[in-house]
Each structure stands twice: as C-alpha cells, then as structure tokens.
Amino acid sequence: MFTATHLLRRRRFLPLFVTQLFNAFNDNLYKTTMVLFVVYAVYNDETTESSFSSLASALFILPFFILSALAGQLADMRDKAKIIRTVKMCEIGLMMIGAAGLYMAWRGIMVHTVAIPLLLLALFLTGVQSTFLGPIKYAILPQHLKKDEVLAGTGLVEAGTYIAILMGTILAGPLAVDYTGWAAMGIIVVSCIGYMISRQIPPAPPLGEIEKLDWHVLRASVKLVRDTMHNAEVYYAILAISFFWTIGAVLFIQFPPLAKNTIMASPEVASLFLVVFSIGVAIGSVAVNALLKGKVSARYSPASVIVMGLFVVAFYVVAKLWEADQPADLLDVGEFIAWPMASLLMLCLLGISVAGGMFVVPLYAFLTTRVSPDKASRTIAANNIVNSGAMVGGSLLAMALSAVGVPITEQILLCAAMCLFSAWLAKRLIAAENEAAEIAAGAI
C-alpha cells in the first residue's frame, strides 16, 4: 500500500495513471451511453438489442486483432510518451464524430441511416485508439518504475481503469436517454483534458535496437504471436487472460438487455450493473497485490477464477428466480434496490468481479516482467491479438445464440464453463512459474 501511495506522488507514474484514467472514463462514457440509448430508446426487441450490443462489442475489439502487431512494434521502436500524446490528440477528432452521432440520435435526425452508423464508426475508431495505447500502458511501467514497484503499478493502473469505468458508467445511466446531448459535449471536453495531461508524461525512448516496421499486419501479427509464445509463463498468462476477457465480453454484452428484459429495470439500473462490476475488479486488483506483497505470481489465480465461476452460477440462479416473478414496469434504482433478491443479485455480481480482478491482475505483470524491456510492448500487443480474437469469438457466439433463440439468462452459464478452463490454464501457468524458478535457482 505504501508503494502504491508513493507512486501516486511521482511524475514518473502519476501523469500516465491520470491519462489512462481519463481515457478509460471517456471511452466508457461514450460506449455505455451509446449502447443504453440504442437499447432503450431505439429498439424494442430482445434479440435485436442483444445483437446490437454484440455488434458494438465486436467492432470495438476488432482493431485489437488487426492492428496490435503494428501498435506493439511502434511502442518498442518509438518514444512511448510521444505515441500517447499523438493518440490522445486523435481522440479529440474521433470523439467529435461520436458526439455528432449521439446528438443526431438524441434529436431523432436520420437515426438508422446516419446517426447509428456514425456511432458505430466512432466506436471502431475508439477501439483503434485503445489498440495503440494498450501495449504502452503496461510496457512503459518497467521503464519508469523499479522492479519491486511494477506489480503495484500494474495493480494501480488496473484499479484506476475500473474506477474510471465506474465513473463513466455512473454518468452514462442518467445521460443515456434524456440528456444525451450533455454526453456528446462531455466526451469532447474530456478528450481535450486527457491530451493536456498526457503532455506531462516523461520521455520513454526505445530500449533496444531499432528495427524496420512491418506494415503487413497479418504477417506481423502471426510472427509476433509465434515469437512471444515460446516462453511458457507468457504463453499460459496470455491464454488465461484471453479466456477471462472473453467471459467479461459475454457478460458485458448481456448486461443491458438482461437488465431491460429480465430484471425489468431502467437504464440507470443497467448502468448500476456495470458500476458494481467495475468496483469489484478494482477491489480485486488491489487485494491481490496486498496478498502477493509485490511478488509476481499466479498462485491465487486458479482459486480466484473457480470462485468467479461459482458466483456466475449463483447469478444465473438468482436471475432465473427473478424471471419467474418479474415486475410489470421498468424499475428505477430505488425500486430495484427495494425489490426482493436485488441485494443478492448485486452481491453475486460483486463476487464475480472481485474474484475476476484477483485472477487477472498478476497475469498482466507476467507479460512485462518475464521478457526483456525492449520487447515488453510487443508482448502486450501479442496478448491483445489473442485476447481480441477470443473476445470477438465470444461476441459472435453470443450473437449466434441470441439469433437461434437461446435466452440471455441461459447464456450466462457459458461463462461459468469458461471459468473452469481458465482455472486449468492458471494451474499450467503456476507449473511453468515453478519450473522457471527452479531453473533460475540452479543457474545461481
């Protein structure tokens, strides 16, 4: 805890932390406002709503799959701080596109022909932005922090990201339908503030030999993943993270239509679901750092993801019981909290996210501490390629299940099954971790 507090007082960490916080806040304010507005104010069919939510998730994730190899090369071959500032400047323009789409949809101007395509275009560009920032936000940490500070810094970045998601989600609920114009203006203002803060990040020049960039994204992606996966610890960490985010993608896709059609709740309650999820991941991120005392290890990951799966099953059971005794009209936040089993439903959701945070945070630290510093960004980029492929697959699976009529509540059980496989991957990571420690001890 002292290390974390100490880092927040240092320029080598604080501007990066705040820049990432504003970036996550703005992305989530835009994405959540857009999805909630379309689900609650445009469409009136559970299958269509779920399909739109899946499409939105897939469009945001797709750039990670296509461009992560290039992003990783740039981050390792160029000054990371300069890349952050360039990307943050571009964010101002893409948020103007998103703001135009939000305003037109809010005013009912060419909603289906122009406004929604603009919203989806801006969402795709937001994914492009996050693709180029993704390898940097973790890979820059070993460059600016001491070795025993990296896990604390990783936990703070992860916790700060989810606090920012929390704040963006809290605002998105009430803004989503009645005050969407304010959201449109807000995302532009926040992007400008984020750019100004990014100018304070200290230089982070490339550490290794400058290589020629490979602009052939498919070839570069295949080579990057292949070159990264030879390290067993990194290999299993990437696979485990990928399954975690696939679970998260499916859950986030289903939250808005689940809240509207099963829980019979207002946009503010759908926003509350995402808030609780974000709080839980932040709590789990900080808690596992305290348990590990700064040491990078996956020892708590298998138990954490098993507990996560149990809470997913509990969430499913409560949702089925709720479905059997639905309210007649949409509930606001106060009515939802007063409804029987509401506290139990939110407790299950909190349990899912706390356990998830404890599972995934140490795995990210593996990616930056088990490779040489000059390859850290490319390792994160390889992780993003595999993660995004798995998440796009999860989004398409959710769309297919909805299209063939599988109820949203039943789809939640898919996440529980995936938790079991994630636990197996975490066990394999621990075995690789122990083997690497034995080899290192024998070499001394």
Backbone hydrogen bonds, N-H to C=O, Kabsch-Sander energy under -0.5 kcal/mol:
donor,donor_aa,acceptor,acceptor_aa,energy
5,T,1,M,-2.4
6,H,2,F,-2.9
7,L,3,T,-2.3
8,L,4,A,-1.5
9,R,6,H,-1.4
10,R,7,L,-1.9
13,F,10,R,-1.6
14,L,10,R,-3.2
17,F,13,F,-2.5
18,V,14,L,-2.8
19,T,15,P,-2.5
20,Q,16,L,-2.5
21,L,17,F,-2.1
22,F,18,V,-2.6
23,N,19,T,-2.3
24,A,20,Q,-2.7
25,F,21,L,-2.4
26,N,22,F,-2.6
27,D,23,N,-2.6
28,N,24,A,-2.3
29,L,25,F,-2.6
30,Y,26,N,-2.4
31,K,27,D,-2.9
32,T,28,N,-2.6
33,T,29,L,-1.7
34,M,30,Y,-2.6
35,V,31,K,-2.6
36,L,32,T,-2.7
37,F,33,T,-2.3
38,V,34,M,-2.3
39,V,35,V,-2.8
40,Y,36,L,-2.6
41,A,37,F,-3.0
42,V,37,F,-0.6
42,V,38,V,-1.3
43,Y,38,V,-2.5
49,E,45,D,-2.8
50,S,46,E,-2.5
51,S,47,T,-2.3
52,F,48,T,-2.5
53,S,49,E,-2.3
54,S,50,S,-2.2
55,L,51,S,-2.7
56,A,52,F,-2.8
57,S,53,S,-2.0
58,A,54,S,-2.6
59,L,55,L,-2.6
60,F,56,A,-1.8
61,I,57,S,-2.0
62,L,58,A,-2.4
64,F,61,I,-1.4
65,F,61,I,-1.0
65,F,62,L,-0.7
66,I,62,L,-1.8
67,L,63,P,-3.2
68,S,64,F,-1.1
71,A,67,L,-2.5
72,G,68,S,-2.9
73,Q,69,A,-2.1
74,L,70,L,-2.6
75,A,71,A,-2.3
76,D,72,G,-1.7
77,M,73,Q,-2.0
78,R,74,L,-1.8
80,K,204,A,-2.4
83,I,79,D,-1.8
84,I,80,K,-2.2
85,R,81,A,-2.0
86,T,82,K,-2.4
87,V,83,I,-2.7
88,K,84,I,-2.5
89,M,85,R,-1.8
90,C,86,T,-2.0
91,E,87,V,-1.7
92,I,88,K,-0.8
92,I,89,M,-0.8
93,G,89,M,-0.8
94,L,90,C,-2.0
95,M,91,E,-2.4
96,M,92,I,-1.1
97,I,93,G,-1.4
98,G,94,L,-2.2
99,A,95,M,-2.6
100,A,96,M,-2.0
101,G,97,I,-2.0
102,L,98,G,-2.6
103,Y,99,A,-2.6
104,M,100,A,-2.4
105,A,101,G,-2.4
106,W,102,L,-2.4
107,R,103,Y,-2.1
108,G,104,M,-0.6
108,G,105,A,-0.8
109,I,104,M,-2.9
110,M,108,G,-0.7
114,V,110,M,-2.3
115,A,110,M,-2.6
116,I,111,V,-2.9
118,L,114,V,-2.4
119,L,115,A,-2.4
120,L,116,I,-2.5
121,L,117,P,-2.4
122,A,118,L,-2.6
123,L,119,L,-1.9
124,F,120,L,-2.3
125,L,121,L,-2.5
126,T,122,A,-2.2
127,G,123,L,-1.9
128,V,124,F,-1.8
129,Q,125,L,-2.4
130,S,126,T,-2.4
131,T,127,G,-2.0
132,F,128,V,-1.6
133,L,129,Q,-1.5
134,G,130,S,-2.5
136,I,133,L,-0.8
137,K,133,L,-2.0
138,Y,134,G,-0.7
139,A,135,P,-1.3
140,I,136,I,-2.5
141,L,138,Y,-1.1
144,H,140,I,-1.3
144,H,141,L,-0.7
145,L,141,L,-2.9
149,E,146,K,-2.0
150,V,146,K,-0.7
150,V,147,K,-0.9
153,G,149,E,-2.9
154,T,150,V,-2.9
155,G,151,L,-2.7
156,L,152,A,-2.4
157,V,153,G,-2.5
158,E,154,T,-2.5
159,A,155,G,-3.0
160,G,156,L,-3.3
161,T,157,V,-2.2
162,Y,158,E,-1.8
163,I,159,A,-2.1
164,A,160,G,-2.4
165,I,161,T,-2.3
166,L,162,Y,-2.2
167,M,163,I,-2.4
168,G,164,A,-2.7
169,T,165,I,-2.6
170,I,166,L,-2.6
171,L,167,M,-2.0
172,A,168,G,-2.1
173,G,169,T,-1.7
175,L,171,L,-1.6
176,A,172,A,-1.8
178,D,174,P,-0.5
182,W,179,Y,-1.0
183,A,179,Y,-1.1
184,A,180,T,-2.1
185,M,181,G,-1.7
186,G,182,W,-2.6
187,I,183,A,-2.2
188,I,184,A,-0.7
189,V,185,M,-1.8
190,V,186,G,-2.7
191,S,187,I,-1.5
192,C,188,I,-1.6
193,I,189,V,-2.1
194,G,190,V,-2.6
195,Y,191,S,-1.7
196,M,192,C,-1.9
197,I,193,I,-2.1
198,S,194,G,-2.0
199,R,195,Y,-0.9
199,R,196,M,-0.6
200,Q,197,I,-2.1
201,I,198,S,-1.4
211,E,209,E,-0.6
215,W,213,L,-0.8
217,V,215,W,-1.3
220,A,216,H,-3.0
221,S,217,V,-2.2
222,V,218,L,-2.4
223,K,219,R,-2.4
224,L,220,A,-2.5
225,V,221,S,-2.5
226,R,222,V,-2.4
227,D,223,K,-2.8
228,T,224,L,-1.5
229,M,225,V,-2.0
231,N,228,T,-1.2
232,A,230,H,-0.6
235,Y,231,N,-2.9
236,Y,232,A,-2.4
237,A,233,E,-1.9
238,I,234,V,-2.6
239,L,235,Y,-2.1
240,A,236,Y,-2.4
241,I,237,A,-2.5
242,S,238,I,-2.3
243,F,239,L,-2.0
244,F,240,A,-2.0
245,W,241,I,-2.5
246,T,242,S,-1.7
247,I,243,F,-2.1
248,G,244,F,-2.5
249,A,245,W,-2.5
250,V,246,T,-2.3
251,L,247,I,-2.3
252,F,248,G,-2.7
253,I,249,A,-2.4
254,Q,250,V,-1.7
255,F,251,L,-1.5
258,L,254,Q,-2.6
259,A,255,F,-2.8
260,K,256,P,-2.1
261,N,257,P,-2.8
262,T,258,L,-1.9
263,I,258,L,-2.4
265,A,259,A,-2.9
266,S,331,L,-2.8
269,V,266,S,-0.6
270,A,266,S,-1.9
271,S,267,P,-2.5
272,L,268,E,-1.8
273,F,269,V,-2.0
274,L,270,A,-1.4
275,V,271,S,-2.1
276,V,272,L,-2.6
277,F,273,F,-2.1
278,S,274,L,-2.2
279,I,275,V,-2.7
280,G,276,V,-2.4
281,V,277,F,-2.0
282,A,278,S,-2.1
283,I,279,I,-2.5
284,G,280,G,-2.7
285,S,281,V,-2.3
286,V,282,A,-1.9
287,A,283,I,-2.7
288,V,284,G,-2.2
289,N,285,S,-1.0
290,A,286,V,-1.8
291,L,287,A,-2.1
292,L,288,V,-2.4
293,K,289,N,-1.1
294,G,289,N,-1.1
295,K,292,L,-1.8
297,S,295,K,-0.8
301,S,298,A,-1.4
304,S,300,Y,-2.1
305,V,301,S,-2.3
306,I,302,P,-1.7
307,V,303,A,-2.4
308,M,304,S,-2.1
309,G,305,V,-2.1
310,L,306,I,-2.0
311,F,307,V,-2.1
312,V,308,M,-1.9
313,V,309,G,-2.1
314,A,310,L,-2.2
315,F,311,F,-2.6
316,Y,312,V,-2.2
317,V,313,V,-2.3
318,V,314,A,-2.4
319,A,315,F,-2.5
320,K,316,Y,-2.3
321,L,317,V,-2.2
322,W,318,V,-2.5
323,E,319,A,-2.3
324,A,320,K,-1.3
325,D,322,W,-1.5
326,Q,323,E,-0.7
331,L,264,M,-2.3
336,F,332,D,-2.7
337,I,333,V,-2.6
338,A,334,G,-1.6
339,W,335,E,-0.8
339,W,336,F,-1.0
342,A,339,W,-1.9
345,L,341,M,-2.4
346,M,342,A,-2.4
347,L,343,S,-2.1
348,C,344,L,-2.1
349,L,345,L,-1.9
350,L,346,M,-2.5
351,G,347,L,-2.5
352,I,348,C,-2.3
353,S,349,L,-2.0
354,V,350,L,-2.7
355,A,351,G,-2.1
356,G,352,I,-1.9
357,G,353,S,-2.5
358,M,354,V,-2.1
359,F,355,A,-1.5
360,V,356,G,-2.3
361,V,357,G,-1.8
363,L,360,V,-0.5
364,Y,360,V,-1.4
364,Y,361,V,-0.6
365,A,361,V,-1.3
366,F,362,P,-1.2
367,L,363,L,-1.0
367,L,364,Y,-0.5
368,T,364,Y,-0.7
368,T,365,A,-0.7
369,T,365,A,-1.5
370,R,366,F,-1.8
375,K,372,S,-2.3
376,A,373,P,-1.0
379,T,375,K,-1.9
380,I,376,A,-2.3
381,A,377,S,-2.4
382,A,378,R,-2.5
383,N,379,T,-2.2
384,N,380,I,-2.4
385,I,381,A,-2.1
386,V,382,A,-2.1
387,N,383,N,-3.2
388,S,384,N,-2.9
389,G,385,I,-2.2
390,A,386,V,-2.2
391,M,387,N,-2.6
392,V,388,S,-3.0
393,G,389,G,-2.1
394,G,390,A,-2.2
395,S,391,M,-2.6
396,L,392,V,-2.8
397,L,393,G,-2.3
398,A,394,G,-2.3
399,M,395,S,-2.3
400,A,396,L,-2.6
401,L,397,L,-2.7
402,S,398,A,-2.2
403,A,399,M,-2.4
404,V,400,A,-1.8
405,G,402,S,-1.2
406,V,401,L,-2.9
411,Q,407,P,-1.4
412,I,408,I,-0.9
412,I,409,T,-0.6
413,L,409,T,-0.5
413,L,410,E,-0.9
414,L,411,Q,-1.1
415,C,411,Q,-0.6
415,C,412,I,-1.1
416,A,412,I,-1.0
417,A,413,L,-1.8
418,M,414,L,-1.8
419,C,415,C,-1.4
420,L,416,A,-1.0
421,F,417,A,-1.2
422,S,418,M,-2.1
423,A,419,C,-2.1
424,W,420,L,-1.7
425,L,421,F,-2.1
426,A,422,S,-2.2
427,K,423,A,-2.0
428,R,424,W,-2.0
429,L,425,L,-2.0
430,I,426,A,-2.2
431,A,427,K,-2.0
432,A,428,R,-2.1
433,E,429,L,-2.8
434,N,430,I,-2.6
435,E,431,A,-2.2
436,A,432,A,-2.4
437,A,433,E,-2.0
438,E,434,N,-2.2
439,I,435,E,-2.2
440,A,436,A,-2.4
441,A,437,A,-2.4
442,G,438,E,-2.2
443,A,439,I,-1.4
444,I,440,A,-0.7
444,I,441,A,-0.6
